[in-house]
Amino acid sequence: MESTQDIKESSLASIHDAWATLQAHAQNGTPLEPAAYRLAFADPEFLLRPETRGVRFQLELLKPDLDLSAAGVHSTVVVYGSARFVSPEQADQQLANARASGDATAIAAAELARRNAVYYAQAREFARLVATHSERQRAEDRLFICTGGGPGIMEAANRGAHDVGMPSVGLNIALPHEQHTNAYVTPCLAFKFHYFALRKMHFMMRAKALVAFPGGFGTLDELFEVLTLVQTRKARPVPIVLFGSAYWGRLLNLDMLVEEGAISPEDLVLYRVVDTPAQAWDCIQRFYRL
């Protein structure tokens, strides 16, 4: 009779052989074995069928969860913001190139990029403050920066953690226009998602705070989902910080929702608006008495 260890080793060998066969077929350009004869987990056509969507949901939930737990990432500070805002260095170069070209449209776009680059610098500094604090804590008490893993504000926040040698998480999303993970995400903590819903769930599962820098539709989508979850008590209360009073003041008029009876007055205290990295970090420190 086979021992438990023998069965486990046999199973692992079977998985390895199936995966090696699949890779060999892909690399050599040769057709796969008839569909009916393939092992289910080594059959990409089967796994991508509409009927197996539920299995893909489960895998996309499980894989990052296991890897983050194994890496000791239990608490995160999530940073949202525009993927389009570049670093001050990039903005300066774009402006120099635009001025050299004499193109008025290019100059105007580069000047706007230079103004928005301030948010990149501030997101980087905020993440550096969080990472510097966490570096001194016990492993179980650390707060890890977590972003969408892409460029712009996301890159800035991952970069701030990287500046002080702290790991950070990137939850990237597969898009029609390819979005690569930025260079500052810790490689073993860089995950790629197909489903926005599962990605959002992972943002919230470990979040101890959320900081929304200026951004577009994606930032607003993520921000309002978090506000709704906290408002409806589907998620525990956490600090929700909006960075940049000039930006958010022009964009949001949530007092109007109170005036129209669409939300309660107390819903307006679910978030705070700040203008400096220190103020954003102070909101989190005060909430948790750090």
C-alpha positions as CSV (number, residue, x, y, z in Angstrom):
1,M,0.0,0.0,0.0
2,E,1.4,3.4,-0.9
3,S,2.3,5.8,1.9
4,T,0.9,9.3,2.0
5,Q,4.3,10.6,1.0
6,D,4.4,8.3,-2.0
7,I,1.0,9.4,-3.1
8,K,2.0,13.1,-2.7
9,E,5.2,12.6,-4.7
10,S,3.4,10.7,-7.4
11,S,0.8,13.5,-7.7
12,L,3.5,16.2,-7.9
13,A,5.3,14.2,-10.6
14,S,2.1,13.9,-12.5
15,I,1.5,17.6,-12.4
16,H,5.1,18.4,-13.3
17,D,4.9,16.0,-16.3
18,A,1.6,17.5,-17.5
19,W,2.9,21.0,-17.3
20,A,6.2,20.1,-19.0
21,T,4.3,18.5,-21.8
22,L,2.1,21.6,-22.2
23,Q,5.1,23.9,-22.3
24,A,6.9,21.6,-24.8
25,H,4.0,21.7,-27.2
26,A,3.7,25.5,-26.9
27,Q,7.4,26.0,-27.5
28,N,7.6,23.6,-30.4
29,G,4.4,24.8,-32.1
30,T,3.0,21.3,-32.2
31,P,-0.7,20.6,-31.4
32,L,-1.8,19.4,-28.0
33,E,-3.1,15.9,-27.4
34,P,-6.8,15.4,-28.1
35,A,-8.7,17.5,-25.6
36,A,-10.5,14.6,-24.0
37,Y,-7.1,13.0,-23.0
38,R,-5.5,16.1,-21.4
39,L,-5.5,16.5,-17.6
40,A,-8.0,19.2,-16.8
41,F,-5.5,21.5,-15.0
42,A,-3.1,21.2,-18.0
43,D,-5.7,22.0,-20.6
44,P,-5.7,25.8,-21.3
45,E,-8.6,25.6,-23.7
46,F,-10.8,23.9,-21.1
47,L,-9.7,26.5,-18.4
48,L,-10.6,29.4,-20.7
49,R,-14.1,28.1,-21.5
50,P,-17.0,30.4,-20.3
51,E,-18.3,27.5,-18.1
52,T,-15.0,27.4,-16.1
53,R,-15.2,31.1,-15.2
54,G,-16.0,30.2,-11.6
55,V,-12.8,28.2,-11.4
56,R,-10.8,31.1,-12.7
57,F,-12.4,33.4,-10.1
58,Q,-11.3,31.0,-7.4
59,L,-7.8,30.8,-8.7
60,E,-7.4,34.5,-9.1
61,L,-8.6,34.9,-5.5
62,L,-6.4,32.1,-4.1
63,K,-3.0,32.7,-5.8
64,P,-2.3,36.2,-4.5
65,D,-3.8,35.3,-1.1
66,L,-1.4,32.4,-0.6
67,D,1.6,34.2,-1.8
68,L,1.0,37.4,0.2
69,S,0.4,35.3,3.4
70,A,3.6,33.4,2.8
71,A,5.5,36.6,2.4
72,G,4.1,37.9,5.7
73,V,2.1,40.7,4.1
74,H,-1.0,41.0,6.4
75,S,-1.6,44.7,6.5
76,T,-1.4,47.2,3.7
77,V,-1.8,50.9,2.9
78,V,-3.4,51.1,-0.5
79,V,-2.5,54.1,-2.7
80,Y,-4.7,54.9,-5.7
81,G,-4.0,57.6,-8.3
82,S,-3.5,58.5,-11.9
83,A,-1.4,56.2,-14.2
84,R,-0.7,59.3,-16.4
85,F,1.2,61.5,-14.0
86,V,4.9,61.2,-14.6
87,S,7.9,61.9,-12.3
88,P,9.3,65.4,-12.0
89,E,12.4,64.2,-13.9
90,Q,10.3,62.9,-16.8
91,A,8.2,66.0,-16.8
92,D,11.2,68.3,-17.0
93,Q,12.5,66.4,-19.9
94,Q,9.2,66.4,-21.7
95,L,8.9,70.2,-21.2
96,A,12.5,70.8,-22.5
97,N,11.7,68.7,-25.6
98,A,8.4,70.5,-26.2
99,R,10.0,73.9,-25.9
100,A,12.7,72.8,-28.3
101,S,10.1,71.7,-30.8
102,G,8.2,75.0,-30.6
103,D,4.9,73.1,-30.7
104,A,2.4,75.1,-28.7
105,T,0.1,72.1,-28.1
106,A,3.1,70.0,-26.9
107,I,4.3,72.8,-24.7
108,A,0.9,73.1,-23.0
109,A,0.7,69.4,-22.4
110,A,4.2,69.3,-21.0
111,E,3.5,72.2,-18.7
112,L,0.4,70.4,-17.4
113,A,2.5,67.2,-16.9
114,R,5.0,69.3,-14.9
115,R,2.3,70.6,-12.6
116,N,0.9,67.1,-12.0
117,A,4.3,65.7,-11.4
118,V,4.1,67.4,-7.9
119,Y,1.6,64.6,-7.0
120,Y,4.1,62.0,-8.1
121,A,6.7,63.5,-5.8
122,Q,4.2,63.7,-2.9
123,A,3.0,60.1,-3.4
124,R,6.6,58.9,-3.3
125,E,7.2,60.9,-0.1
126,F,4.1,59.6,1.6
127,A,5.0,56.0,0.8
128,R,8.5,56.6,2.1
129,L,7.0,57.8,5.4
130,V,4.9,54.6,5.7
131,A,7.8,52.4,4.8
132,T,10.3,54.1,7.1
133,H,7.9,53.6,10.0
134,S,7.2,50.0,9.1
135,E,10.9,49.1,8.7
136,R,11.3,49.6,12.5
137,Q,8.3,47.5,13.5
138,R,7.9,43.8,14.2
139,A,7.2,41.7,11.1
140,E,3.5,41.2,12.2
141,D,3.0,45.0,12.7
142,R,4.4,46.2,9.4
143,L,2.3,48.2,6.9
144,F,3.1,47.5,3.3
145,I,2.5,49.9,0.5
146,C,0.1,48.4,-2.1
147,T,-0.8,49.9,-5.4
148,G,-2.3,48.9,-8.8
149,G,1.3,48.2,-9.9
150,G,1.2,50.4,-12.9
151,P,2.9,53.7,-13.8
152,G,2.2,57.2,-12.5
153,I,1.1,57.6,-8.9
154,M,1.3,53.8,-8.5
155,E,4.9,53.8,-9.5
156,A,5.6,56.7,-7.2
157,A,4.2,54.9,-4.2
158,N,6.1,51.7,-4.9
159,R,9.2,53.8,-5.5
160,G,8.9,55.5,-2.1
161,A,8.9,52.1,-0.4
162,H,11.8,50.9,-2.6
163,D,13.8,54.0,-1.6
164,V,14.1,52.7,2.0
165,G,14.4,49.1,1.1
166,M,10.9,48.0,2.1
167,P,8.9,45.5,-0.1
168,S,5.7,46.7,-1.7
169,V,2.8,45.1,-3.5
170,G,1.5,45.6,-7.0
171,L,-1.9,44.3,-8.1
172,N,-1.8,44.9,-11.9
173,I,-4.6,44.4,-14.3
174,A,-4.5,42.9,-17.9
175,L,-5.8,45.7,-20.2
176,P,-6.3,45.8,-24.0
177,H,-3.4,48.4,-24.1
178,E,-0.8,46.5,-22.2
179,Q,0.1,47.9,-18.8
180,H,3.4,46.6,-17.4
181,T,4.2,46.4,-13.7
182,N,6.4,49.3,-12.7
183,A,10.1,48.6,-11.8
184,Y,9.7,49.4,-8.1
185,V,7.2,46.6,-7.1
186,T,8.8,43.8,-5.3
187,P,9.0,41.0,-7.9
188,C,7.6,38.3,-5.7
189,L,4.7,40.6,-4.8
190,A,3.7,41.6,-8.3
191,F,0.4,40.0,-9.3
192,K,-1.6,40.3,-12.5
193,F,-5.4,40.1,-12.7
194,H,-7.9,39.5,-15.4
195,Y,-11.0,40.4,-13.3
196,F,-11.3,43.9,-11.8
197,A,-13.6,42.5,-9.1
198,L,-11.0,40.1,-7.8
199,R,-8.4,42.8,-7.9
200,K,-10.6,45.2,-5.9
201,M,-11.2,42.4,-3.4
202,H,-7.5,42.0,-2.8
203,F,-7.1,45.7,-2.4
204,M,-9.6,45.6,0.5
205,M,-8.7,42.2,2.1
206,R,-5.5,43.6,3.8
207,A,-6.1,47.3,3.7
208,K,-5.6,49.2,6.9
209,A,-5.9,52.6,5.1
210,L,-6.6,53.9,1.6
211,V,-5.1,57.1,0.1
212,A,-6.5,58.4,-3.1
213,F,-4.3,60.8,-5.0
214,P,-5.7,62.7,-8.0
215,G,-6.8,60.4,-10.8
216,G,-9.4,59.5,-13.4
217,F,-12.2,57.0,-13.8
218,G,-10.2,54.1,-12.3
219,T,-9.3,56.1,-9.2
220,L,-12.9,57.3,-8.8
221,D,-14.2,53.7,-9.3
222,E,-12.0,52.3,-6.6
223,L,-12.6,55.3,-4.2
224,F,-16.4,55.1,-4.4
225,E,-16.3,51.3,-4.0
226,V,-14.4,51.6,-0.8
227,L,-16.6,54.4,0.5
228,T,-19.7,52.3,-0.3
229,L,-18.3,49.2,1.5
230,V,-17.5,51.2,4.6
231,Q,-20.7,53.2,4.6
232,T,-22.8,50.0,4.3
233,R,-20.7,48.2,7.0
234,K,-19.6,45.6,4.5
235,A,-16.0,46.5,5.3
236,R,-14.5,47.6,8.6
237,P,-13.9,51.4,9.0
238,V,-10.4,52.4,7.8
239,P,-8.9,55.8,7.2
240,I,-9.9,57.0,3.7
241,V,-7.7,59.9,2.7
242,L,-8.1,62.1,-0.4
243,F,-4.9,63.9,-1.3
244,G,-5.0,67.3,-2.9
245,S,-7.8,69.7,-1.7
246,A,-7.7,71.8,-4.9
247,Y,-8.2,68.7,-7.1
248,W,-10.9,67.0,-5.0
249,G,-12.6,70.3,-4.2
250,R,-13.2,70.9,-7.9
251,L,-14.2,67.3,-8.6
252,L,-16.5,66.4,-5.6
253,N,-19.4,68.2,-4.1
254,L,-20.6,65.6,-1.7
255,D,-22.4,68.2,0.4
256,M,-24.9,68.2,-2.3
257,L,-25.7,64.6,-1.6
258,V,-26.5,65.5,2.0
259,E,-28.7,68.4,0.9
260,E,-30.6,66.1,-1.5
261,G,-31.0,63.4,1.2
262,A,-29.0,60.9,-0.8
263,I,-26.5,60.3,2.0
264,S,-26.5,61.1,5.7
265,P,-24.4,64.0,7.1
266,E,-22.3,61.5,9.1
267,D,-21.2,59.9,5.8
268,L,-19.1,62.9,5.1
269,V,-16.8,61.9,8.0
270,L,-15.9,58.7,6.3
271,Y,-13.0,60.4,4.5
272,R,-10.4,63.2,5.1
273,V,-8.9,65.6,2.6
274,V,-5.2,66.5,3.1
275,D,-2.5,68.4,1.2
276,T,0.8,67.0,2.5
277,P,2.3,63.6,2.8
278,A,2.8,64.2,6.6
279,Q,-0.9,65.0,7.0
280,A,-1.9,61.8,5.1
281,W,0.4,59.7,7.3
282,D,-0.8,61.6,10.5
283,C,-4.4,60.5,9.7
284,I,-3.4,56.9,9.7
285,Q,-1.2,57.2,12.8
286,R,-4.0,58.9,14.7
287,F,-6.6,56.3,13.7
288,Y,-4.5,53.4,14.9
289,R,-2.6,55.4,17.7
290,L,0.7,54.5,16.2
